Amino acid sequence: MKNKENSAKGIKIGLPVVVILTTFVIAILAYHFVFGNPSHFQGNDPANQPLPGNYFGIIYKGGYIVPILMCLMMVVLTFSFERFFALKKAKGNGSVIFVVKEIKTQISQGHIDRAIAECNKQKGSVANVIHAALEKYQSVEKEQDMTKDQKLLAIQKEVEEATSLELPGLEQNLVILATISSISTLMGLLGTVLGMIRAFAALANAGAPDSVALAAGISEALVNTALGISTAAIAIIAYNYFTTQIDKLTYSIDEAGFSIVQTYAATH
């Protein structure tokens, strides 16, 4: 059992690393062979300016910070989809609110077996916690050596333990979205600064400024700014959405656990 737990933990830790490395390789390849394709530039030469209105060439001129920002964007999208389907599975079948109300009704009527059957139908994180608490509910009823307060404490402890097992799975990889929301802005700012350095260097030339170098520097600055801000915006929206969904699930778990404890206290 311990080996299985360690193996599962290793997979969870390794997944973000695999995703980040894979997306980084894809970003580099896309930058050089898709965005840097000679057909996007004047004279079929990536060293020249992009063709008018060709956004692939414009993005390529953003410089070597662009693949990093592309990587961050793909990581955000990957884990956004991963969290969406994970939380959808955690909600289980049917409405969580309806299921919690139905389970509370069954418990208040003393139909513990029916409440457990509802949990088995729902198959979500809330149902898993309630199922564990109800099994504890049934087991403590058979204990003759425990006082009522001890039984209540045992049920409450079971709810807390079951909740602590479910929450890490719900919050997994959210820290990556939160981190990227800050890093992407900083990386975009870095690319902007590098582009402006190139632009001012072109202006500093003695005599006539190098208009090509000036345009390239401004393009680099603007492309990195746009990519950094858009990546941060998507990461922030995704993070806030998923944390809201997790809060709703956590509230439902707390409400159902409190109801189980209160029902036991009132009927025994």
C-alpha positions in Angstrom: 0.0 0.0 0.0 2.8 2.4 0.9 4.6 1.7 -2.4 1.4 2.5 -4.3 0.9 5.7 -2.5 4.5 6.7 -3.2 4.1 5.8 -6.8 0.9 7.9 -7.1 2.6 10.8 -5.4 5.5 10.5 -7.9 3.2 10.6 -10.8 1.4 13.7 -9.5 4.7 15.5 -8.9 6.1 14.4 -12.3 3.1 15.4 -14.4 3.7 19.2 -14.2 7.4 18.7 -15.0 6.5 16.6 -18.1 3.9 19.1 -19.2 6.2 22.1 -18.8 9.1 20.4 -20.7 6.9 19.1 -23.4 5.2 22.5 -24.0 8.6 24.2 -24.0 9.9 22.0 -26.7 6.7 22.5 -28.7 7.0 26.3 -28.2 10.6 26.4 -29.5 9.7 24.2 -32.5 6.7 26.3 -33.3 8.6 29.6 -32.9 11.4 28.5 -35.3 9.5 26.4 -37.9 6.0 27.9 -37.9 6.3 31.6 -36.9 9.8 31.8 -38.3 8.9 30.2 -41.6 10.6 32.3 -44.4 7.3 32.7 -46.2 6.2 35.1 -43.6 9.0 37.6 -44.3 10.0 40.0 -47.1 12.4 38.3 -49.5 11.7 34.9 -47.8 14.3 35.8 -45.2 13.5 35.8 -41.5 16.2 38.5 -41.0 14.0 40.9 -42.9 10.7 42.6 -41.8 7.5 40.6 -41.8 5.1 40.9 -44.7 2.5 43.5 -44.1 -0.3 42.2 -41.8 1.5 38.8 -41.3 1.0 38.2 -37.6 3.2 35.0 -37.6 6.2 37.1 -38.7 5.3 39.9 -36.3 5.2 37.4 -33.3 8.5 35.9 -34.5 10.1 39.3 -34.3 9.2 39.4 -30.6 12.5 37.7 -29.9 13.7 34.8 -27.8 11.3 35.6 -24.9 8.4 34.7 -27.1 8.9 30.9 -26.9 8.9 31.1 -23.1 5.7 33.1 -23.1 4.2 30.6 -25.6 5.2 27.8 -23.3 3.5 29.5 -20.3 0.4 30.0 -22.4 0.2 26.3 -23.3 0.9 25.2 -19.7 -2.0 27.5 -18.5 -4.4 26.0 -21.2 -3.3 22.4 -20.4 -3.9 22.7 -16.7 -7.1 24.7 -17.1 -8.5 21.8 -19.1 -7.1 19.3 -16.6 -8.7 21.1 -13.7 -12.0 21.5 -15.5 -12.4 17.8 -16.1 -11.0 16.9 -12.7 -13.5 19.2 -10.9 -16.3 18.0 -13.1 -15.5 14.4 -12.0 -15.3 15.6 -8.4 -18.8 17.1 -8.6 -20.1 13.6 -9.5 -23.4 12.8 -11.0 -26.2 15.3 -10.8 -26.5 18.5 -8.8 -24.3 18.5 -5.6 -26.8 20.8 -3.8 -29.7 18.5 -4.6 -27.8 15.4 -3.6 -26.7 17.0 -0.3 -30.3 17.9 0.5 -31.5 14.4 -0.3 -28.9 12.8 1.9 -29.7 15.2 4.7 -33.4 14.2 4.4 -32.6 10.5 4.5 -30.3 11.0 7.6 -32.9 13.0 9.5 -35.4 10.2 8.9 -32.9 7.6 10.1 -32.4 6.0 6.7 -28.7 5.7 6.8 -28.6 2.9 4.2 -30.5 5.0 1.8 -28.2 7.9 2.4 -25.2 5.7 1.6 -26.9 4.4 -1.5 -27.3 8.1 -2.6 -23.6 8.6 -2.1 -22.8 5.6 -4.2 -25.0 7.0 -7.0 -23.4 10.5 -6.8 -19.8 9.3 -6.9 -18.3 12.8 -6.2 -15.9 14.2 -3.6 -18.8 15.4 -1.5 -20.4 11.9 -1.7 -17.1 10.3 -0.7 -16.8 12.3 2.4 -20.4 11.8 3.4 -20.1 8.0 2.7 -17.1 7.8 5.0 -18.9 9.7 7.7 -22.1 7.6 7.4 -20.1 4.4 7.7 -18.5 5.8 10.8 -22.0 6.7 11.9 -23.2 3.1 11.6 -20.1 1.7 13.3 -20.2 4.0 16.4 -23.9 3.1 16.9 -22.7 -0.5 17.6 -20.1 0.6 20.1 -21.2 0.1 23.7 -18.1 1.3 25.5 -18.1 4.8 24.0 -20.0 7.7 25.4 -22.2 9.9 23.2 -19.6 12.7 23.1 -16.9 10.2 22.1 -19.1 8.9 19.3 -19.8 12.5 18.1 -16.1 13.2 18.2 -15.3 10.1 16.2 -17.8 11.0 13.5 -16.5 14.6 13.3 -13.0 13.3 13.1 -13.9 11.0 10.3 -15.4 13.9 8.4 -12.3 15.9 8.8 -10.0 13.1 7.7 -12.1 12.3 4.7 -12.1 16.0 3.8 -8.4 16.2 4.1 -8.0 13.4 1.7 -10.3 15.0 -0.9 -9.0 18.6 -0.8 -5.5 17.9 -2.2 -6.9 16.3 -5.3 -9.2 19.3 -5.8 -6.5 21.9 -5.4 -3.8 20.0 -7.3 -2.0 22.1 -10.0 -3.8 25.3 -9.0 -0.5 26.7 -7.6 0.9 26.4 -11.2 -1.8 28.7 -12.5 -1.3 31.2 -9.7 2.5 31.2 -10.3 2.2 31.7 -14.0 -0.2 34.6 -13.6 2.7 36.5 -12.0 5.6 35.0 -14.0 4.0 35.7 -17.4 3.5 39.3 -16.6 7.2 39.6 -15.5 8.4 37.7 -18.6 6.3 40.0 -20.8 7.8 43.0 -19.0 11.3 41.6 -19.5 10.7 41.2 -23.2 9.2 44.7 -23.4 12.3 46.2 -21.7 14.7 44.3 -24.1 12.7 45.5 -27.1 12.8 49.1 -25.9 16.6 48.8 -25.4 16.9 47.8 -29.0 14.6 50.7 -30.1 16.6 53.3 -28.1 19.8 51.8 -29.4 18.6 52.4 -32.9 17.7 56.0 -32.0 21.1 56.6 -30.5 22.9 56.0 -33.7 24.9 58.9 -35.0 23.4 60.6 -38.0 20.2 58.9 -39.3 18.6 56.4 -36.9 18.3 52.8 -38.1 14.6 52.6 -38.9 14.7 48.8 -39.3 16.3 48.3 -36.0 13.9 50.8 -34.4 10.8 49.0 -35.8 12.2 45.6 -34.7 12.7 46.9 -31.2 9.2 48.4 -30.9 7.7 45.2 -32.4 9.6 43.0 -29.9 8.4 45.2 -27.0 4.7 45.2 -28.0 4.6 41.4 -28.9 6.0 40.4 -25.5 3.7 42.8 -23.7 0.6 41.4 -25.5 1.6 37.7 -24.9 2.5 38.3 -21.2 -0.7 40.2 -20.4 -3.0 37.7 -22.3 -1.3 34.7 -20.6 -1.6 36.3 -17.1 -5.3 37.2 -17.8 -6.2 33.6 -18.8 -4.3 32.2 -15.8 -6.0 34.6 -13.3 -9.5 33.9 -14.7 -8.9 30.1 -14.6 -7.5 30.2 -11.1 -10.4 32.3 -9.7 -13.0 30.1 -11.4 -11.5 26.9 -10.1 -11.0 28.2 -6.6 -14.7 29.3 -6.6 -15.8 25.8 -7.6 -13.6 24.2 -4.9 -15.1 26.6 -2.3 -18.6 25.5 -3.3 -17.6 21.8 -3.0 -15.9 22.5 0.4 -19.0 24.3 1.7 -21.2 21.4 0.6 -18.9 19.0 2.4 -18.9 21.1 5.6 -22.7 21.5 5.5 -23.3 17.7 5.0 -20.7 16.8 7.7 -22.3 19.2 10.2 -25.7 17.8 9.4 -24.6 14.3 10.1 -23.1 15.2 13.5 -26.1 17.2 14.5 -28.5 14.5 13.4 -26.6 11.9 15.5 -26.6 14.3 18.5 -30.4 14.9 18.2 -31.4 11.2 17.8 -29.2 9.6 20.4 
